[in-house]
Structures are given as C-alpha cells and as structure tokens.
Amino acid sequence: MVQRSAGLLIYRYSDGTLEVLLVHPGGPYWARKDDGAWSIPKGLIDDNEDELGAARREAREEIGFDIDGTFAPLGEFKQPSGKIIVAWSVEADPAVNAETIVSNTFEMEWPPKSGSMQAFPEVDRAGWFPLPVAAQKILKGQRAILSEFAARLA
C-alpha cells in the first residue's frame, strides 16, 4: 500500500514579501545538508485519521505551534519514493516564530553499529523563505507543492 503523508504549506507576508515556512530534518544524516533538504511540516497519516487533522497534528509535532486558519487544499503530490503528500496552504498566525520552534524527537542507533541509541529532534530548525529561495531549499519532490501554491496566487 502506498504511504500517504499530510502537510501544511504555511505562509505569511513580511514587509510585503510572501514567505513560506520550511523545516529542516534533524538527525546526523541531514546535519550538513541544506539546499534540497528542507520540507513543509508533514508526516504520515494514521489509520482512520482525517487528512487535514493529520497535517495539523504533524505541524504541531514538528514546530510546536497549533496552526489555525483557512486551509486551502493544494492537492496530492507523488514523491520520488512513491509516497503521496496531501497538502494545504494556510496563512500563519503572527505568533509562529521560526526561531522558537519545538520539535518532537526520535531515537536511532548512532553511531551506526555502535549499539548506542541517541535521541534527535525530528526538525532541527525552521525558516521563512521567499518562494524563489524556498524552491532551492525544499526537497525536489516537494517543489510541485510550491508551484501549485504560486499558481493559485497568480
């Protein structure tokens, strides 16, 4: 069965410039990656979970803020892995501060084959980016989400 994730493209206007919130994955494998490594806040949809509810839950888990507002569906986007991301756009509450995110954690064996488990944040940082910069930062498979959002604004 194809994995399905749900996520939010959170945006704001700052000094007249449209910006989107992207998150950078935590853990040692992503530590030195920047361009092409960022994502919208998103995650797997639990069994029998409402897709928008899952997107909101994942945002709360990854950035530590409850996201409310008018959610506009952007569609479904197939990733190179075959996973499907269902995405919505929503304008951010001014309280959403990329500098103060709080993410949940995950555990993994690190270093590999050491037998030692370490905890890492699921998201180690977040940032607000204008669309052209966001297109460089975001994972290749998620660029279509930004394109769809930009097309709907035009």
C-alpha positions in Angstrom: 0.0 0.0 0.0 1.2 3.5 -0.9 2.2 5.6 2.1 0.3 8.8 2.5 1.5 11.9 4.3 -0.3 15.2 5.1 1.3 18.6 5.4 0.8 22.3 5.6 2.4 25.0 3.4 2.3 27.8 6.0 2.8 31.3 4.6 3.0 34.9 5.6 3.6 38.3 4.2 6.6 40.1 5.8 7.2 43.7 4.7 5.1 43.0 1.5 7.1 39.8 0.6 5.4 36.4 0.5 7.3 33.9 2.6 6.7 30.2 3.3 7.8 28.2 6.4 10.1 25.3 5.8 11.6 22.9 8.3 14.9 21.2 8.2 15.1 17.5 9.2 17.0 16.7 12.4 19.5 13.9 12.9 23.0 13.2 11.8 22.2 12.3 8.1 20.8 15.7 7.4 23.2 17.8 9.5 25.4 19.0 6.7 22.7 19.3 4.0 20.9 22.5 3.2 19.7 23.2 -0.4 17.3 20.5 -1.4 16.9 19.2 2.1 14.1 21.3 3.6 10.4 20.3 3.7 6.9 21.6 4.6 5.8 20.3 8.0 4.3 16.9 7.2 4.1 13.3 8.3 2.3 10.0 7.9 -1.5 9.9 8.2 -2.6 7.5 11.0 -5.2 4.8 10.2 -8.7 6.3 10.2 -7.2 9.8 10.7 -8.7 12.8 8.9 -6.0 14.1 6.4 -6.3 17.7 7.4 -6.2 16.7 11.1 -3.0 14.7 10.4 -1.4 17.7 8.7 -2.3 20.0 11.7 -1.0 17.3 14.1 2.2 16.9 12.2 2.8 20.7 12.2 2.2 20.9 15.9 4.7 18.0 16.5 7.3 19.4 14.2 7.2 23.1 15.1 5.3 23.3 18.4 2.6 25.6 17.2 -1.1 24.9 16.7 -2.0 26.1 13.2 -5.4 27.6 12.7 -6.9 29.5 9.8 -8.5 29.0 6.4 -6.9 25.8 4.9 -6.9 25.8 1.1 -6.3 22.3 -0.4 -3.4 22.2 -2.8 -3.7 18.6 -3.9 -1.9 15.4 -3.8 1.8 15.2 -4.8 3.6 12.0 -5.7 7.2 11.8 -4.3 10.1 10.1 -5.9 9.8 7.3 -3.3 6.2 6.7 -4.4 4.8 8.3 -1.2 1.8 10.7 -1.7 1.8 14.0 0.2 -1.6 15.7 0.6 -1.0 19.4 1.2 -3.0 22.5 2.2 -1.9 26.1 2.4 -2.7 28.4 5.3 -1.7 31.9 6.3 0.4 31.9 9.5 -0.6 33.4 12.8 1.9 36.2 13.6 2.9 34.2 16.7 4.5 31.5 14.5 8.2 32.2 15.1 10.7 30.1 13.2 13.3 30.9 15.9 11.4 29.3 18.7 10.1 26.0 17.2 10.0 23.0 19.5 10.0 19.6 17.7 9.3 16.1 18.9 12.3 13.7 18.9 13.1 10.2 17.5 15.7 7.7 18.6 18.1 5.9 16.4 21.3 3.9 16.7 24.2 6.4 16.5 26.9 6.0 15.5 25.9 3.1 13.2 26.5 -0.4 14.6 27.6 1.1 17.9 24.6 -0.4 19.9 24.1 3.1 21.4 20.7 4.8 20.9 20.6 8.6 20.7 17.6 11.0 20.5 17.4 13.7 17.9 14.8 16.3 17.1 12.6 15.4 14.1 13.1 19.0 13.0 16.3 20.9 14.0 15.3 24.3 12.6 12.8 26.2 10.6 12.9 29.3 8.4 10.8 31.7 6.5 11.8 31.9 2.8 10.6 33.9 -0.2 9.3 31.5 -2.9 12.4 31.6 -5.1 14.7 30.7 -2.2 12.2 28.1 -0.9 12.3 26.4 -4.3 16.1 26.0 -3.8 15.8 24.8 -0.2 12.9 22.4 -0.5 13.2 18.7 -1.4 13.0 18.1 -5.1 9.8 16.1 -4.8 8.0 18.9 -2.9 8.8 21.7 -5.4 5.5 21.0 -7.1 3.7 22.0 -3.9 5.3 25.4 -4.1 4.5 25.7 -7.8 0.8 24.8 -7.2 0.7 27.4 -4.4 2.2 30.1 -6.6 -0.1 29.3 -9.5 -3.2 29.6 -7.2 -1.9 33.0 -6.0 -1.5 34.3 -9.6 
